[in-house]
Amino acid sequence: MPLTANIQHILESIGLAEKEALLYLANLKLGTNPISTIAKEANIQRSTAYALIEKLKKKGYLMELKKKNIKYYTAIEPRRILNYIKHQHSEIAAKINEFAENISSLETLKTSYHLKPSINLLEGENAIIYIYETMLAENRPIRTILPPFITTKKLKDYFLSYTKRRILKKIPIKILTSAEALKSSTELIKKEFCEIKFFKNSNIFSNSIINIYGSKTAIISTENMFVILIEDKCATETLIGLFDLIWNTSPKTNHLI
């Protein structure tokens, strides 16, 4: 790499834009000169150079003086830039040390902070697929309320793929369902890592699938093609408690595929 190009690269690495570096090097080479001469040497249009020269002044790389109402510019010595960088480095090092000394206090603040609940409405087949992909990514036990539901061929094919991958990842699932729903849900129900119980009263649930996993609850309508996704630890824990209450009082079924 030529010497000038190498120096330009160094200047860019410490925060100058390409054209700013070119103007500084041109000014350093020429010495004190008006902007027209410096811009010509740097091969930069004078109209562009005006704004760049002002930025270099503010950053402390150029000094300005006037002679007979003409502005002249002088590049500061490279050694002064080095001293400035060293000073910045010292300040950053001090800030790093201060931050490191207080990291325990910051971590304490983090553990006492609770995220606000998030409720999102997602629409379409892809939204439903997205939810089941997040269930796989979460890799946590799943609790599902599975009433009879209507679906499309695309979702049926996807559910087969999803169920195979859930089994491969060994993600356990508990399903509260009914005999009627069981017949229409073969794509979602396989015997591996799966427990099933029947509701005592299936009429208390709508035709929406409810999946509870991690800190999320997804209410899915395959008929109207939308999902309500609730992300909140407290709400999910409450729903898990209700699910487990129903689960513990519901009869187990051996109707597994």
N, C-alpha and C positions, 0 to 999 in steps of 0.2 A: 504494500500500500504506500503511495507517495506520501512524503512528509506532511504536506499541506492537508491532504485528505485524512491522514491519520489524526492530525490536530483537530480538524473539523469534527471528526467522529468523537473525539474526547470531549469537545465543547458541547456536542449534542447530548452526550451521556450525562453531563452535569446540569442539563436543563434548558439549553438553547435550542430553538427551532433551527432547521437547516439554513434558512436564509439569514437568520440572526447570526449564526456562526460565520457565514460567508461575509457578511458586512463587518463583523468584528475583525476577522482576519485581514480583510481589505484595508480597513482603517489602521490596523497595527502595522501593516506593510508600508502604507503610504505616509503615515504620520498625520499630523493635523491637516484637515482638508474639509471643504464644504461637502454637503451631502451628494451633490451631482457627481463629483469626482469619485467619491467612495462607492456610490451605486454603480457607476460605470465599471470600476475595477472588479466589483463583485458580480457583474453581469446581471444586475437586478434593475427593473424599471424604477425610475426615480419616484413615480407616484406610489409604488409599493414600498419603497425604501423609507419614506417619511414615517409611516406608522411603526415600522420595525426599529428605526433609529430611536424613536421615543420609548419603545419597550426596552431597548438596550440601556438607555439612560436610566430608566426606573430600576432596572436590575443592577445598575452600578458598573456596567461594562464600558460605557462611554462617558466622556465629559464634554460639555458644550461651552463654547465661548463665542462672543460676538466681536466682529471687527467691521466697522463702517456698515452696520446693519446687516451684515452677512454672518450666518451661523456657521461655525467651524466645530468639528468634532475630533476628539482625541481618544484613542483606545487606551484603557488603563493597562498598566504593566501586568504581564502574565503572573508574576510573583504575588501581586495583590489579589488576583483571582484565587491562587493557591491558598493564601492566608484566609481568604473569605470561606473557602470550602472547608478548611481545617476548623474554622470557627463554627460553621454549620454542623460539622461532624461532632464536635464537642457538645454542642447543644442537644443534638439528637441522642448522643450517648447518655447524657444526663437525664433526658426524658425517658429513655429506655430503662435506666436504673430506677428512676422514680416509679415508673409503671410496674416494674418487677417487684419492688418493695410493697406495693399496694395490691398485688394480684389476689391475695387471699381475701381481702375486703371486697374486691370486685366479684369474686366467685361467690361469696356469701350473699351479695345482692342478687346475683343470678338465681340462686336456689330458692330465694324467697319471692321471686317474681312469677306471676302466673299470666300466661297468655290469655287474651280475651277470647271468648268462644267465637268460632267461625261457622257460619251457616251459608251454604252455597246451593243454588239451584242450577243443575246441569241438565241439558236436554239432548235427546237423540240416542240412537243405538250406540254410537261411539262413547257417549258419556257413561252408559251402563258398562261397556267394556272397560273403560278407564277405571271405574270403581273396582271391578274384579282384579284388574292388574295391580291396583294399590294394595288390595288384600294379599296378593302374592308377595309384593315387595315388602309389606309390613312384616310378613313371616311370623305372625302371632296367632294364637288360637282364635277361631271364629265361632261366633254364636249366630245362628240364622233362624229366623221365623219365616217359614216357607208355606204360604197358602197356595191354592190353585192359581195359576197365572197363565196369561196368554203371551206368546212370544213369536219371534220371526225365525225364519230359517237361518239367517245370519247369526242370531244370538244362540240358537240351538247348537250350531256348529262351533261357535266360540266356547259355549259352556262345556262341551266335550273336551276341548283343548285345555281350558282352565282347570277342569277337574283332574285331568291327567297330570298337569304340572303341580297342582296342589298336593297330590299324592306323592309325586317325586320329591317335593320339598318337605314332605312329612308334616304338613300343617294340619293339626287336628281340627275337626269341626263338629259342633253339636247342632242338630237340626230339630226344631219343633215344627211339626207338620201334621197333616191329616192323611187318611188313606186315599182320599180323592186327589190330594195334591201330589202324593207319592207317585201315582200313576203317570202324572204329566210332567214329572221332574227328573226323569232318568238321567238326563245329561249332567245334573248337578249332584246326583247321589250315587256314590260307590261305597263299597264296604270298608275300603282301606282308610284308616284314620278318620272314621266317621261313626258317630252315634246318633240314633234317631229315636225320638219319642213323639207320641201323638198328643195333641191338645185334648183335654177333656171336653172343652167347648170351643170348637173351631170358629164359631160365629163371632167371637170377640175380636177377630183380626180381619182387616180389610184384604183386598186382593194385591196388596203391596208386599214385596219381599223386604225384610229388614235384616241387615247384616251388621253385627257389632264386632269390632276388631280394633286392637290397640286402643287409641283414644278417639276412635271415629265410630260414627253410626251412619249407615247409608240406608235411606228409605227409597226403594226402587219400584217404579211403576212401569212394567214392561208393556202394559196396554197403552198408556199415554206417552211412553218413552221419555220419562224424566227421572231425575235423581235429586233427592234432598240430602246433602252431605253435611253432617254436624260434626265439627271437630272441637271437642271439649272433654277434658278428663273427668270432671265432676259429673257431667250429664251422662257420659258413657258408663261410669261406675254405677250410677243409679239404674240405668237400663240393664246392666249386667246383673245387678241385684234382683230386679224384677224377673229377668229371664231365668235366673237360677231358681227363684222361688217357684215359678211355673214348672221348670224342668224337674225339680225334686218331687213334685206331686203328680207328675204325668207318667203314664205307663210306657214301658219300653217296647219297641217293636223289632222283630227280626226280619222285616221285609227289606232286606238290603240286596243290592244288585252286584 
